[in-house]
Amino acid sequence: MPNFTRRDFLTGTAAALACSCVTAGAAPNPDEPIIDIHQHTDYSGRTNEQLLIHQRAMGVTTTILLPAGRPMNLDSTHKGKSNGLAAEASGNEAVMAMARANPKEYLFFVNEVPDIPEAQKELEKYLKLGAKGIGEQKFNVDCDSVHMQKIAEVAQEFDVPVLMHFQHETYNKGIERFYKMLEKFPKVNFIGHAQTWWGNIDKEHVQTVLYPMGKVTPGGITDRYLTDYPNMYADMSAGSGLGAFLRDEEHTKAFFTRHQNKLLFGTDCNDTISRGPGCQGSRTIAAIRRLAPSKEIERKIFYGNSKRLFKL
């Protein structure tokens, strides 16, 4: 498979993305609620007011805010380059404040750099204050490292999921070994996200390719984890998620059917106006509505699976 770049990926899917746009101003429909499990405060400089408007315009009824860990100059944060989740996202206090100011629309997770001594204590503090999960864990550590095991121990104690950003040789490294975590912590629900997670829907995936295109051979690592482990779920957000669905739509329909109880809608969109090609979140909504094999599966993806997983 050719080693496509991010630019190749965006160019190759431009036509498909353009036809998936929705208009702004689509007020949330209480009869068909949508839970967005992946958003950030201060994402690329976006204000809280812009975030409120953006989510409402997409028709999202409940948003889960994912914080960054504290700024640290460590190998796990690429010497500070990955602070703020490499997206200028803010931390635990900010997401909790946003959720408390808008309790009917927002919930929050807790996060922390996993390889610092106070990580478990920080997670426990905010879980006691109402955090619904841990993440987005996006740090330069092995996915089955002792540090991630300590994160999983807290998740197990509080019965909350852990959302993980898998990116080859960059974040949560060694996805091929993640089965060890799934087996060691069978009571912890893990949520996979990002380039290496979605690239591995394909059995023929080349790990160095972050934005693969073309037909998919079923049976990749991601496909197997979702099939074989009850505690593995998938976060559909970001360009990596949307690109995975658009690259082979026949495969996507079968994938949606096969994993209909494991797929969680999210956006991870830093747009401010919720319309046009710049709003990846609204394009994802449109793509799911078009590709879901049935209304029942669509509703599971947009709402039912997250409601059940997060006990809402």
N, C-alpha and C positions, 0 to 999 in steps of 0.2 A: 504493500500500500504506500503511495507517495506520502512524503512528510509535509502535509499541508500546514500553512501558517494560519494565524488568526485572520489575517487579511483575506487569504484564499477562502476560508470558511465563510466570512461575512459576505464576500462577493458572490460566492457560489450559491448562497441561500437568499440573496437579495430579492429575487422575484417571488419566491415562496413567502418570504416575510411580508412583502408589500401587500399581498393579497390577504394576509391574516390580520391586518390592522382593524381596530374598532374605533369608533368615534368617542370623544370625551363626553362627559356629562351623563353617562349611563348610571343613574342612581342605583344604589344597592336595592336588590329585590328581596324583601323579607320572606317571600315564598320559595326562593331559591338562593339561600345564603351561600357565601363563598368565604372560606378561611384561607388566608395567605400566610403560610408558615415561615416566610423568609423575607424580612425587611429589616432595614437598619436606620437608626437616627443619625442625622448629620452625614448621610451617605454622599460622598463627593461634594460636600458643602450644601446639600439640600436642607432647607429649614423645616422645622416641625410643622409649620403651617402649610408649606408646600406638600409635605408628606400626607397630611390629613386630606387635602384636596385631591391629591393623586390617587390615594386608595379609594376614596368615595367615587371618584370619576370612573375608576375601573369596575365599580360595582362590588368591591370587597366589603364584607360586613364585619369580619374579624381579622385583625392583623397581629401576628406574633413578631415581636421585635427581638432581634438577635444582637447582643452587644459584643464589643471587642474586649479582649483582656487588657490589663493595664500596660502602658508603654514600658518596654524593657529593651535594654541593649544586650541581647543574648543571641546565641546561635539559633534558638527556637523561633526568634522573631527576625531572623536574617539581619542581626545587628541593628534592629529598629526599623528596617525597611517594611516589615510586615505588621508594625503596630497599627492599630485601627483597622485590622483585617485587610490591610493594604488598600483601604477604600475610604480612609478618614472617618470611619464609623466610630461612634462614641461608646462609652462603657456602661457598666451596670447601673450606676445611679441615674444616668440619662434615660435609659429605656424604662426603668421602673417609674421615674417621674412622668414620662410620657403616658405610660399605661394608666397610672393613677389619675392623671388629669383627664383621660378619655376612657373610663372603665368599660363603657359599652362597646367599644370598638377595638381596644388594644390589650394584648397580653404581652408578657416578656419572658425571656430566658435569662440565664446567668452564664457568664463566661470567665475564664481566667487562663493565663499562660500556664500550660500544664506542668512544666518542669521547675516551678519555683516552690519553695517550702510551704508557703501560705496558700497554695492553690485550693486544697480541699476545704480549708476554713472559709475562704472567700465564697466558694460554691455553696457551702452549707448555709452561710449567712443569708444569701438571697433566695435560696430555696425555702427557707423558713419564712421569708417575707412574701412568698407567693409565686416565685419563678416556676414556669411550667416545664422547663427542661434545661439542658446544658448545651451551649454552643452559640455561635458556630465555631467549633474547634478547627482552627485554621493556623497551624503552627508547624514548624520544621522539626517534626519528630517522627519516629516510626509509628505506624498505626497500632502496632501491638507492643509498644514499649512499656516499660514500667510506669512511665508518666501517664500514658493513656489508661493503664490499668487502675491507677489511682483515681482518675476521673470516673471510670466505670464503677468503681467501688462506691463513690458518692451517689451516682445515679441509681445504683442498686438499692442503697439505703433509703433513698427518698422516692423510689419508684417513678423515675422520670426518664425520658429518652435523651440520647446524646446525638446531636447533629454534627456531622463531620464532612469537611471539605477535603476530598481526595484529589491531589494533583501530583503527578509523577515527579519524584525527586525534589519536591518543593514543600508540599504539605501532606501530613499523614501518609508517609511513604510506605510502600510495600503492600499495596492493596491485595496482592495474591496471598498474603499471610493473614488477612483480616479474619479468616475463618477461625483462627485461634481465639480471637476476642469473642466472637459469636458463641463459641463453644464454652469458653471459660465463664462467660457471663450470660447464661441463657435467659435470665430474668430481666436483662437490660435491653431495651429496644434501641437499636442504632438506626440512624437515618443517613443514608449516603447522598452526597451532593458533589457537583462540580465536574471538571473536565475528565479526570481519570475514572471517576465513577460512571459517567455516561458513555465515555468511549468504550468501556468494557461491556456494553450490551452485546458487542460483536465478538464472536469467538476468534476472529482473525485480527483483532485489534493490536496495533503496534503501540507500545506504551509511550513512546516518545512523541506520538502524534496527539496533540491536545484537542484539536477540533477536526476529527475525521469526517469524511463525506462518503457518499456512495452506499451501495447495498450492504445490508447487515446479514451476517451469518449468525443465527440464534445460537445461544449456548455459551456466551461469554461469562466472565467472572461475575459481573453484576447480575446477569440473568440467573446464574446458578445460586448466588447468595439469596436472592429474593425467593427462589423456588425451594431451596433446601433448609433455610433457617427462618423459623417463625418470628424471630426478633430482629429481622432486617427489613427496613422500609426505604423508600426512595423519595427524595426531595426533587421535584420537577423544575426547579427554578433556574434562572440564568440562561445565557446564550448556549451554554453546554447542554442544558436540558432541552430547550427548544430545538436546537440544531440536531440533537439525537432523534427527535420525533419527525422532523421534516426530511431527514436524509433518505429515509426509506419508509414511506407511509404505509405500505402494506405490512411491513414488519411491525410498525407502530401499532396498528389496529390489533394484531395478534398479541403484541406485548401488553397492551392495555387490557385485553381480555384475560391473559395469563396471570397478570399481577394486579388485577383490579382492586384487591383488598390491601395493597401495599403502597399504592401511589398517592403522594401528598402534594397538592398544588401549592406552589410558591412562586414568587416573582423575582426577588433579588434585583429589583429594577431601580436605578438611580435617577430616572426621568423625573421631571417636575410638572409636566402638563398632561400626561396620560393620553396622548394621542400621537398618531403618525409613526413613522419608522423608528423614531427615537425611543418609543415606549415598548420595550421588550416584554413588559408584564402584560399589557393588553394584547400583544400578539400571541402570547402563550395562551391566554384565555380563549382567543378565537381559534387557535390551532386545536386545543383540547375539545372544544365544542364541535369542530369539524371532524375530528378523527376518532372521537370516542365511539365505539361500536354500538352503544345504546345509551339512552337517557339514564338508565340505572347506573351504568359505569361512570358516566359524566358526573352524576351527583355524588358518587363515592369519592371520586378524585377531588372535586371542588369542596366537599363538605364532610361526608359521612366518615371517611377514614380518619381524618384529623380530629373530628369530634370524638371518635372512639379512642384514638391513641392518646389524646391529651385530656381525656375525661372532662369534656366541656358540656 
